[in-house]
Amino acid sequence: MTAPAKSSKLVKGGNGEWEVVIGMEIHAQVTSKAKLFSGASTEFGGAPNSHVSLVDAAMPGMLPVINEHCVAQAVRTGLGLKAKINLKSVFDRKNYFYPDLPQGYQISQYKSPIVGEGKVIVDTDDNQTVTIGIERLHLEQDAGKSIHDRHPSMSFVDLNRSGVALMEIVSKPEIHSVWDAMNFVAKVRQILQYAGSCDGDMEKGNLRVDVNVSVRKPGAPLGTRCEIKNLNSITFIGHAIDDEARRQIELLESGGKVEQETRLFDSVRGGTRSMRTKEEAHDYRYFPDPDLLPLELDEKFVKSIADSQPEWPDEKRERLIQDYGLSLLDATKLIRERETADYFESVAKGRDAKAAANFVINELAGRLNKEATSIEASPVSAKQVGTILDLIAEGTISGKIAKDLFEIVWAEGGDPRAIVEKRGLQQVTDTGAIEKVIDDIIAKNPDKVAEVKTKPKALGWFVGEVMKATQGKANPQAVNELLKKKLGI
């Protein structure tokens, strides 16, 4: 399966171009030790039905009690989405019947959500930005989990997830390309992580996305939409949208009609398949939950959260560019995760910021990706990386030795400066010693000497040979200067 091509916002069909219209519903599990309406644990990975209170199991007479921390997390997220915080919101019952929903309804919010309209600025694939509107953010409780692969004739129900707090973030139907949709989810996930309100772990199901897709001729009214449920990968989101848009275009161009329905994406074979007809709001028979009073916040509560909000990704990126002179590309890479940006700033303090950015982005991030390790779990601290950069700046080691030194520190730990002293990793700055190596290489390669006279770029070959002969310890600047002098270029 290949990634959808980056191209025009319009999709080519058999008889012209079509516009895709996309709306997103992001379900983010709130970072909280307790559930939304009970004190049961939200810890992942417990034995089935081990984190279930009487409220979660819908025992008769059990009443929900709102978790203030979850409310604060929703407000904090709303501030990150540049959204309106509603001081009064209402919890409703969303009625439907399923084995893993013990109450027979879900406590959610419908007409009066805790967070209103907002906006997210998303980077596009052509180095521009697009602003995508947020319709709302509402709090709701999650359902349990049905398990169908444990028995040939029965299904099992695990209620550990039942009652866990979710934030549903609904975009406006203002997304018109696969890549904008993927970047939108990535940006919202980043905001959630910066806020500390959701860890964004899609593999564990802590962030799930429903996508509404429709197509139309440019300028025409909105077409009939289909919803693709429970996507847990940004890559899958891209493929699902692309496959569904092309399915609808092919259907319409052949004279067919798109039926409003809920579909699932097959990540193995590709394509979407029908799951059920799409429910409308009236199908759920929403009404205010009689067990919960309207949720009323005061300005002081909201202000206390606003005063403690983090520096958001867009603001952090702009500051890194201004304060450290970084390029837009480097700053964008560094702010993808809040911890990476913090690590960089610790390394860059009092040092060459560009060198610090290069080392964090290339050496450190490359090693972390290879080991599938988070930066919080990195065995090499910001202080140790800073010392390595100091050794380069002092001329004690070369860039090549710095890479080898980093690998030693990663595997064994220790003070980089002490390791250099103990293992004799200092670069050779004695021009006499370097000159002897250069003379030997020139004497053995007369053909290369003749070539460099007409092709000065061939000097790089000589530099490489000298560095190889000195095990990367020769001072690169001294090598270049001596080679140019010896070769007369």
N, C-alpha and C positions, 0 to 999 in steps of 0.2 A: 504494500500500500504506500503510495507516494503522497507527499504533502500537497494540498491545493496550491496552484500556482499564484504567485503574487502578480497582480495585473490590475486592469481597470475595475472600477466598482461595478460595472455591468457584466452580465454573463451572456455569452453568445449562445443562442439557440439555433434551431434549424431554419427559422424564418425571421431572424432579427435578434436584437439585444433585449435582455430582461434585467430588471432591477430586483435585487433580493432585499427583503425587509426582515430584520431580525430583532426580536425582543428577548431579553434574558431574565431568568428567575434564578438567583443564586441562593442556595440554602447553606448557610454557614453555622456550624455548631459553635455555640458560645463557650468560650473558655471560662469554665466555672467548676468548682469542686462539687457543687450540688445541682440538682435538676431545677427546672423552672418553677415548679409548684410543690416540690417536696425536698426533703433533706437527703435523699438517696444519692449515692456516689455516682459520678459520671466517668470514673476511671475506665479506660479502654482495656479489653482483654480479660475481664473477669469470667468466671464460670457462668454458664447460662443461668439467667434468673437469680443471680446472686446480688444484684444491685437494684432491687425492686422494693419500694415501700408500699404500704397499703393504698396510698393515693395512686401510685403508678399502676397498681393492679386493679384499680377501680372497685375496691371493696365498698359495700354499702355504707353510707354515712360519712365517708372520708371527704374532706373539703380541701381544695387547693389553697396554698398560701404563696403569694408572689415572692420570688427571690430578688432582693434589692440589687445584688451584685449583677445579675443578668440585665436588669433595667439599666444600670450604669454602663454596662458594656454596649448596649444598644445605642445609648445616647452618645457615647464616645465614638462609635462607628459612624453615627449620623454626622458628627462634627467633621470626621475625616472625609465624608462624602459631600461636604459643603452643603448640607441639607438643613431644612427647617426642623427644629425639635418641637414636637407638639406637646404642650404642657398638660393636655388632657387626651387620653386615649382609652379605648374600650376593648375588652377581651370578648370574643364571640365564640359560639360553638359552631364548628363546621361539621355537619353530620354526614358520615358515611360508615359503612360497615365492612370490616376486614378483620381476620383473625388476630392480627398483631396490634389492633387498636381496642384495648379492653373496655374503654368507656363507651364505644360506639360513636364517639365524636372526638374531634381534635379541638383543643382550646387554641384559638388563633386570634388574629385581628383582621377586620374586614374594612368597614367604612371609616374607622377612626384609628389609624396606626400611630405608633409612637414617634415615627420619623416620616416627614413629608418629602416634598420635592428637593432634589439636590442635583449635583453634576459631577462628572468624572472626566478629566482631560486625558486623552489616550494618544500615545504615539502611534502614527500610522507607518505602513511599510515603505512609504516614500519620503521619510524624514519630515513629515508634517505632523500636525496634531488635529484631533477632532474632539469636540465636546459632546458627550453622550449624557442625556438627561436621566436622572433617577426619579422614578415615579413615587417610590415609597420604600420604607423598611419597616417590617412588622415582626413582632415576637410571636412565636408559637412553640408548641411542644412537639417533639418528634414521636413517631410511632415506634413500635417494637420491630423485630426482624423475624420473618418467616424463613424457615430452613427446610428445603425440599430434597436434600441429597443424603439424608441419614437413614431413610427407610423406603422400601419399594412401594409402599401403599399409604404411608402417612407423612404428614408434614409436622414439623415442630415449631414452637414459638419461643423466642428469647426476648424477654421484656427489659433487658438491661438498658436498652436505648430508649425505652418508652418514657416520655416525660422530660427527656433531655432538651435543653433550651436551644432553639434555632432562631436565627435571624434570616428572614427571607428578604432579599434585596431585589427589587423589581426595576428593570430599566424601562425607559420609554422605547417604542419601536423606531429607534433612530440609528440603527447599525445597518450598514449596507455592504459589508464585505466580510468574508471569512476571517481575514487577518485582523480587521478591526474588532470583530467579536472575540477572537482569541486574546488580543491585547487588552480588551476591556476586562475580561475575566482575570487576566494576570494582574492588571492594575488594581482591581477591587481586592483580589487576594493579597496584594502587597499592602494596601491600606489596612486591611484586617490584621495583618501580621504586625504592622507598625503600631496599631492601636492596642495590640495584645488581646483583642476580643475573640480571635479565632486563629488556630495555628495553621489553617489552610491545608491540612494534610488530606489530599484527595484520595490517596491509597486507602486510608482508614475510613473514608466516607465522611470526614469532617467538613468537607466542602463538596457539594453536589450541585449540578447545574441542569435546569430544564431550559430548553431553547425553543422559542416559537419562530417558525420560518414560513414566510409567504413570498410569492413572486408576483410581479406586475410589469406591464410595459411602462417605460419611463413616463411619468406624469399622470398615469392612470390611477384610479382609486385603489385602495389597499385590497389585496387578494385574500382568499381564504387561507387561514393559517393552520399549520399542524404543529403540535407540540412534541418534542423529542425529550423523553424523561431520563433522569438519573445518569447524566454523563459525569464521569469522575476523572477525566483527563483533559487537559487543554488541547492536546493533539486530537483526541477523539471528538471534541467539540468542533474543531475545524473540519474534520472529515464528515461528521454527521450533517453539518450545515451544507457543505458542498454537495454531498450525495442527495440530500433531501431537496435542495433547490433544483438540481438537475432532474430529479424524478418528477417534480411538479411541472417544470418547463416542458419536459417530454410529454407528460400527460395532457397539458393544455394545448400543445401544438398538434397533438393527434386528435383533437376535438373532444377530449374528456373533460371532466370536472373534478377539481380538488375538493375532497370531503374533509370537513373539520374533524380531526381525530387526534388521539394520542398515539405516538409511535415510539419504538425502541430502536437503538442503533446497534447493529451487529459488528462488533469490533474485529471479529475474525474474518468474516467473509465480506464485510463492507456493506453499505446500504442500510436503509431503515425499513422496519416492518411494522404493520399495524398492530396495536395493542388493544385499543378500545375506542369507542366514539368519545369525543372530547366533552367533558362535563362543563356546564355553565354554572355561574354563581348560584342561580336559583335551585340547581340540583342539590346543592349542599344544605339548603334551608338554614342559612345563617341566622342566628339571633343572639343578642347579648347574653353572656354566661351569667345566670342568676346567682352563682356562688362567688362571683368576683365583682367588687365595686369598680367603677371607672378608675383608671390609674391617673392620679393627678400629681404632677411634679411642680415644685416651686422654682422660681428663677435662681435662688441660692444654690439649689442642688445642681442645676445645669451649669451654673457659673463655676462651681467647684470642680466639675469635670473638665470644663473648657480651660480652666487655669492650669490644669495638670496634663493637658493633652500633649502628645509628642510633637516633634518637628516632623511634618508629613513629607512623603517622598519628593513631591515637586519642590517644596521649599528647601529641602536638604540638598537636592541636586543643584539648585540655583546658588546656594551658599558655597558648595564645594567648588563650583566654577569661579565664583567671585573671590573667595578667600584663598584658594589654592592654585588658581590659574589652570585648572584642568579643562580638557576638551569636553564637549557635550557627550561624546561617546564614552569616555572614561568615567565621567560622573554618573552617567546612566547605569553603567555596569556596577559601580560601587554601591549605588543606593538600592539595588534590587532587593537586598536584605538589610535590615536595620543594623544587624550585628556586623556585617561586612563593612558598612560605612563607619561604624564606631571603631572597628579594628584599624581601618585605614588612617583615621584621624589620630589614633594613638601612635602609629608608625610615623606619620608625616610630621608630627610636632617637632619643630626645630630642624627639619631635614628638607631635602629636595623633594617636593610634593610629587613631581612627575615620576621620579625614580621610585618613590614609595608606591604610587598608583600602579606602575608597571609591575612591580614585584608582587603586590597583592593580587592583581588581576591575572597575571600569567603564572608565576611560580606557585603561589599559595593556592589560588583557586583551582589551578590545574591539578595539583596534588590532591586537594579535597575532593574534586570530582572523580579522580581515579580511584580513590579509596571509599567513595560514597559516604563521606564524613562531613558533618556540618562544621561551620567555622567555630562554633562554641566548643566543639570537641577537638579542635586542632591541637596536636601535641607541640606545635611551635607557637609561642606567644608573640604578641606584638612587640614586646621588649626585645626578644631574640631577633626578630626580623629587623628591628631598628638597629641593632648592633651589627648585623650583617651589612646593612647599608652604610653604616659609619665606616666599616672596614674598607668598603669599596671607595668611599669618598676620600679616605686618608691615603689611598693608593696601596694599602697593605695587601689586598687581594684584588684579582680581576673579576670581571663579570662571570667568566667561566668558572672560576674557583668558587664564587659566591653560590652558584647553582649546586656545586658538589657539597659545599658546606651546609647548605639548606637541607640536603638529603641526609647528611650525617646528623644534624640537629633533629630532624624529623624522626629518625630511627633510634637515636641514642639520647637525645636531650643534651643539656649542658650549656655552658657559656660559649658562644661562638668565638669570642676573642681567645679564650683559653684553648679551644680546640685548634685554632690556627697556629698558636704557639707550640702546642704539644706535637702536632703532626707536621710541622714545617710547611704549611700551606701558603706562606707569604709569597707574593709574586716577585719575580726576578726583575730588579730595576738596574742592576749592574750592566751598563751598556757594553762593557767589554765582553762579558759572558754571552750576551745576546748576539753580539757581532760575530763571535766565533761560530755560533749556530747558523747564522745567516750566510757566512762565507762558505760553510760546508754545503748548504743547500744549493747555493748559486753554482758552486763548482760541479756538483753532481747533475745539474739540470740545464745544460747550455741551450737546449731547445726551448725551454720555458723562458729563459733570459731573452732569447731572440723574439719570442712571441710578445712579451710584455713591452717591448720597444714600440710595437705597432698597435698593441691593444692594452692600454694602461689598466683596464679593468681586471686583467689577468694578475694584477698585483695581489688580489685576494687569495690566489692559490698559494703564493709565497707566505702570506700572513698565516694561512691555515697550517702550512707545513712547519713554520716556526713554533706556533702554539702547540702543535702536536709533539714536536721534538722536546719542548720544555714542559710537557704535561699541563699546558694551560697556565703556567706560572709566569711567563714573560709579560712585561708591561705592554699592552697592545699599542699604546701611543708611541713608546720607544721603538717597537717593532716596525710600525708604519714609517716613522721618520728615518730609521736606519736603512730600511729597504729602498725607499725612494732615493736616498743618497747613493747607495751602492749600485742601484740599477739605472741611475741617471734619469729619473722621470719626475 
